[in-house]
Amino acid sequence: MSLPAGLKLFDLTGHVAVVNGASSGIGASLAGALHSCGAQVVCVARREDRLRQVAAPIGGAYVVGDVAKRDTLDAIAAKASGFFGPPDIVINAAGINIRAPAHEVRAEDWDEVMAVQLAAPLFFTQRFVGAMRDKGWGRIINIGSLSTERALPSATVYGTAKTAIWGLTRQMALDFSPWGVTVNAICPGYFETELTAPVVADTARWQRLAESTMIGRNGNLEDLHGAAIFLASNAGGYVTGQTLFVDGGFTAK
Ligand SMILES: NC(=O)c1ccc[n+]([C@@H]2O[C@H](COP(=O)([O-])OP(=O)(O)OC[C@H]3O[C@@H](n4cnc5c(N)ncnc54)[C@H](OP(=O)(O)O)[C@@H]3O)[C@@H](O)[C@H]2O)c1
């Protein structure tokens, strides 16, 4: 069945995506979203059982790997490129949060969170951008947060990394956009995932957060699909260096 002409802008048929942090939560959901538009998807994370569960129903592939370990990134990238060819879409969704107020942050926690949340989006993406340059087409999506713009409780390291994602996204966009490779960030509001389990468990706080949005609820993972598909497809081809808040109006309120 052929698509209406306007929808072809969003068609990802023929594209290969690699999504890190794809064993759960936002990464897993976005892997499915890209597949639903025709992309072949390679999922990357550390837990093989969870990767298998995400990749199998979407006919995808997976690579077990730790994106914080820089000396393993070449091997992860080589494997990821071996299934369907070199990816031309990268989503950096791997994430951890070690919650502590500023006066209690430990140096090892700083290093661990920064390695996953800030360094990995650059060094993981570097492994794929050469092939995108050769092709003259590529899409990179980083994941920010409300803490990209706001101070949040006990988010000293996380929030600092996410604020820097805004800058990293702009810098990568400056260097890669002339090659036909756009770089943008999506900043989600609050979504129920393993990462936010401690927040969800505090039902009064979860309710207050919902009321802090304009729409009046926290996010469902599907709420992120439209933004990701737009930025991953030809529809978003003239959008680069941008940070898009998908937060029900939280930061605009
Ligand atoms: N949920 C929210 O409300 C929210 C809001 C704003 C931003 N975010 C951001 O969205 C991204 C996804 O988070 P989420 O909420 O979907 O949490 P999640 O369900 O806990 O997912 C995090 C993913 O990252 C992977 N991961 C963690 N460390 C890794 C490493 N060193 N190497 C490879 N993969 C690693 C985890 O898989 P393995 O454990 O299998 O490696 C998992 O697949 C994060 O950047 C998070 O900060 C989330």
The ligand as an SDF file (V2000), in Angstrom:
LIG
                    3D

 48 52  0  0  0  0  0  0  0  0999 V2000
   11.8820    8.4980   32.3180 N   0  0  0  0  0  0  0  0  0  0  0  0
   11.8860    9.8110   32.3470 C   0  0  0  0  0  0  0  0  0  0  0  0
   10.9610   10.4390   32.8770 O   0  0  0  0  0  0  0  0  0  0  0  0
   13.0090   10.5700   31.7150 C   0  0  0  0  0  0  0  0  0  0  0  0
   12.8780   11.9610   31.6500 C   0  0  0  0  0  0  0  0  0  0  0  0
   13.8880   12.6890   31.0580 C   0  0  0  0  0  0  0  0  0  0  0  0
   14.9890   12.0710   30.5260 C   0  0  0  0  0  0  0  0  0  0  0  0
   15.1030   10.7040   30.6160 N   0  0  0  0  0  0  0  0  0  0  0  0
   16.2780   10.1050   30.0070 C   0  0  0  0  0  0  0  0  0  0  0  0
   15.8770    9.1520   29.0640 O   0  0  0  0  0  0  0  0  0  0  0  0
   16.9130    8.1950   28.8960 C   0  0  0  0  0  0  0  0  0  0  0  0
   16.3100    6.7980   29.0670 C   0  0  0  0  0  0  0  0  0  0  0  0
   15.8990    6.6470   30.4200 O   0  0  0  0  0  0  0  0  0  0  0  0
   14.6350    5.7950   30.8410 P   0  0  0  0  0  0  0  0  0  0  0  0
   13.7720    6.6630   31.6420 O   0  0  0  0  0  0  0  0  0  0  0  0
   14.0900    5.0950   29.6600 O   0  0  0  0  0  0  0  0  0  0  0  0
   15.3150    4.8020   31.8820 O   0  0  0  0  0  0  0  0  0  0  0  0
   15.5250    3.2140   31.8590 P   0  0  0  0  0  0  0  0  0  0  0  0
   14.2580    2.5160   31.5840 O   0  0  0  0  0  0  0  0  0  0  0  0
   16.2480    2.9190   33.1250 O   0  0  0  0  0  0  0  0  0  0  0  0
   16.4810    2.9870   30.6130 O   0  0  0  0  0  0  0  0  0  0  0  0
   17.8460    3.2810   30.6550 C   0  0  0  0  0  0  0  0  0  0  0  0
   18.5290    2.4610   29.6070 C   0  0  0  0  0  0  0  0  0  0  0  0
   19.9070    2.7590   29.5720 O   0  0  0  0  0  0  0  0  0  0  0  0
   20.6320    1.5490   29.5420 C   0  0  0  0  0  0  0  0  0  0  0  0
   21.9530    1.7960   30.0960 N   0  0  0  0  0  0  0  0  0  0  0  0
   22.2780    2.3030   31.2960 C   0  0  0  0  0  0  0  0  0  0  0  0
   23.6010    2.3690   31.4260 N   0  0  0  0  0  0  0  0  0  0  0  0
   24.1330    1.8670   30.2870 C   0  0  0  0  0  0  0  0  0  0  0  0
   25.4460    1.6590   29.8320 C   0  0  0  0  0  0  0  0  0  0  0  0
   26.5240    1.9740   30.5840 N   0  0  0  0  0  0  0  0  0  0  0  0
   25.6340    1.1240   28.6020 N   0  0  0  0  0  0  0  0  0  0  0  0
   24.5730    0.7870   27.8390 C   0  0  0  0  0  0  0  0  0  0  0  0
   23.2980    0.9860   28.2040 N   0  0  0  0  0  0  0  0  0  0  0  0
   23.0870    1.5100   29.4310 C   0  0  0  0  0  0  0  0  0  0  0  0
   19.7840    0.5810   30.3550 C   0  0  0  0  0  0  0  0  0  0  0  0
   19.9990   -0.7710   29.9760 O   0  0  0  0  0  0  0  0  0  0  0  0
   20.9740   -1.8110   30.6590 P   0  0  0  0  0  0  0  0  0  0  0  0
   20.8160   -1.6860   32.1430 O   0  0  0  0  0  0  0  0  0  0  0  0
   20.4940   -3.1010   30.0900 O   0  0  0  0  0  0  0  0  0  0  0  0
   22.3370   -1.4410   30.1840 O   0  0  0  0  0  0  0  0  0  0  0  0
   18.4060    0.9730   29.8550 C   0  0  0  0  0  0  0  0  0  0  0  0
   18.1210    0.3520   28.6120 O   0  0  0  0  0  0  0  0  0  0  0  0
   17.9840    8.5300   29.9330 C   0  0  0  0  0  0  0  0  0  0  0  0
   18.9760    9.3270   29.3460 O   0  0  0  0  0  0  0  0  0  0  0  0
   17.2080    9.3510   30.9420 C   0  0  0  0  0  0  0  0  0  0  0  0
   18.0540   10.1970   31.6560 O   0  0  0  0  0  0  0  0  0  0  0  0
   14.1380    9.9490   31.1980 C   0  0  0  0  0  0  0  0  0  0  0  0
  1  2  1  0
  2  3  2  0
  2  4  1  0
  4  5  1  0
  4 48  2  0
  5  6  2  0
  6  7  1  0
  7  8  2  0
  8  9  1  0
  8 48  1  0
  9 10  1  0
  9 46  1  0
 10 11  1  0
 11 12  1  0
 11 44  1  0
 12 13  1  0
 13 14  1  0
 14 15  2  0
 14 16  1  0
 14 17  1  0
 17 18  1  0
 18 19  2  0
 18 20  1  0
 18 21  1  0
 21 22  1  0
 22 23  1  0
 23 24  1  0
 23 42  1  0
 24 25  1  0
 25 26  1  0
 25 36  1  0
 26 27  1  0
 26 35  1  0
 27 28  2  0
 28 29  1  0
 29 30  1  0
 29 35  2  0
 30 31  1  0
 30 32  2  0
 32 33  1  0
 33 34  2  0
 34 35  1  0
 36 37  1  0
 36 42  1  0
 37 38  1  0
 38 39  2  0
 38 40  1  0
 38 41  1  0
 42 43  1  0
 44 45  1  0
 44 46  1  0
 46 47  1  0
M  CHG  2   8   1  16  -1
M  END
$$$$
